[in-house]
Amino acid sequence: MKQFISVNQIGIKIPSAVDICIVFYYILVRESAMNKSDEQRDLFMLTGPLAKKGYDWWWHNFTGYDDETGEAKSFFIEYYICNPALGSDEPILGQKEENLISGRKPSYAMIKAGTWGTDARQINNFYPVSDFLSNTNHLDITIGENTLSEKHLKGSVSLSREEAVSHKEYMSQYGSMSWDLKVEKKIAFNVGYGASSFFRKIQAFEMYWHAEGIKSEFTGKVTLDGRSYTVSRESSFGYADKNWGRDFTSPWLWLSSCNLRSQITGKPLRNSAVEFGGGKPKIFMVPLNRKILGGLFYEGIMYEYNFSKFWQNPTVAFDFTEGSKVHSWDIEAKNYNSRIVLHVECPVDEMLLINYEAPNGKKLHNRLWNGGTGYGIIRLYKRNGKIENLADRIEIRNAGCEYGKHCRRAI
């Protein structure tokens, strides 16, 4: 970037108009490409105030295939840490009764892993902060014997039925799962300047998001309750992102898939992925109206709808319908040159109510629906003024899908 120039004899340096334009160009444009890898955003973020009131997690989901039956199964794995500066040699669980009474804040590292389907479950294992290690230059996380990098995940979780029942503070079901996986992240979703180094440094937002791999290819092995599954690159339909901040948004929406097929040509779209997420963000503790951002990366072409990129004139409307058998998501997004209409469904009996407690110790997301076996349709239109033409009608499968709002307890 151009250096500031001296404008008086005492050597005070102020930015010129050109400098200011360069800065804004860097923040608004260079940081704004949708499919822009930025591995710096995958680093451990809990410094300064966030070290005492903050969470950071790295999320992955993918599909594997039963070695005996060939049946497909969807899995998820998350590496998580909360309030590291408050930690000790034991994990401090915020939902433990004595901590609820005293108001002691949670502090721990956690591995969350599990599966979706008719046996959907989440298995949580907790570790003291002293068992958490992180590299400051690149993604290299260790929690106990569990490891994570940009290219590799290895670890395990295990919890007995008796432990899950008797320890409600674990917020967990029972079972065991282990994994040894390589990953290649092919398409990113970069939210733009909102998660840039400047806004990270001043910790402006309550919740940050970066998806380094909305299309990720996993290879390796998973074992779930003694059954072995093979994960193969082209059929893994994988995903990898991270979130961090002071608290969780409400409402909370997420939709993603990289298993796309054109219904017009009948061909799979192997260089494509769709991604939407958001809710009600807060900046400097001030809540904004409901904001959803996302886009469709369609065979190398970006169709993006990001409220922070006002120069594209984006609008996004969404709705969620909670059904008795099927939940459904509807999104309509448009900008100057395109419009997409997205409808996703997911069977209720293949989803779970995923559990998180906030860094302040409160658990307000008690009805956060989470699934990975969603399916639906995208209609992509190209726009030229008021004229629209259907560019493609796209079938999506293996969709990650999530929605929830604050409520004191599950209904």
Number of C-alpha atoms within 10 A of each C-alpha: 7 9 10 14 13 13 12 9 6 7 9 10 12 14 15 14 9 11 16 13 12 14 16 12 13 14 18 19 13 13 19 20 17 21 22 17 18 16 14 14 23 23 19 22 20 21 15 13 12 20 22 21 24 26 28 25 21 22 17 21 24 28 27 27 20 17 14 9 8 11 10 17 20 23 26 22 26 19 23 22 27 32 27 24 18 16 20 14 11 14 18 23 22 26 22 16 12 11 15 15 10 9 14 17 22 28 31 27 30 23 22 20 27 24 25 22 19 12 11 19 22 23 24 23 16 22 19 20 25 16 18 20 15 15 12 12 10 15 17 18 22 18 23 18 10 19 19 19 16 18 13 16 20 19 21 21 23 16 17 12 11 9 13 18 14 9 12 13 14 21 18 21 20 19 20 19 22 21 20 17 20 19 22 18 19 18 24 25 28 25 25 21 20 21 20 19 14 12 14 16 12 10 20 18 21 19 22 25 21 23 27 25 26 28 30 24 25 29 22 19 19 24 17 19 12 11 11 17 23 20 26 19 18 13 16 28 26 34 31 26 20 21 19 25 25 25 19 25 21 19 17 21 25 21 23 27 27 29 25 26 21 17 15 11 10 10 11 15 17 15 16 22 29 24 22 21 18 21 21 17 22 17 13 10 11 10 13 11 9 16 19 23 22 24 22 24 23 17 11 13 11 15 22 28 27 25 17 17 18 12 10 15 14 20 18 21 14 16 11 17 12 12 12 9 10 15 20 20 22 15 18 17 23 24 20 15 17 21 25 24 18 21 19 23 21 25 19 19 15 20 25 22 19 18 19 16 21 21 24 19 20 17 17 19 25 19 19 22 21 24 29 30 22 25 21 20 19 23 17 23 19 19 17 11 9 7 9 14 12 13 15 18 18 22 22 26 20 25 30 26 26 25 25 21 18 17 14 12 10 11 6
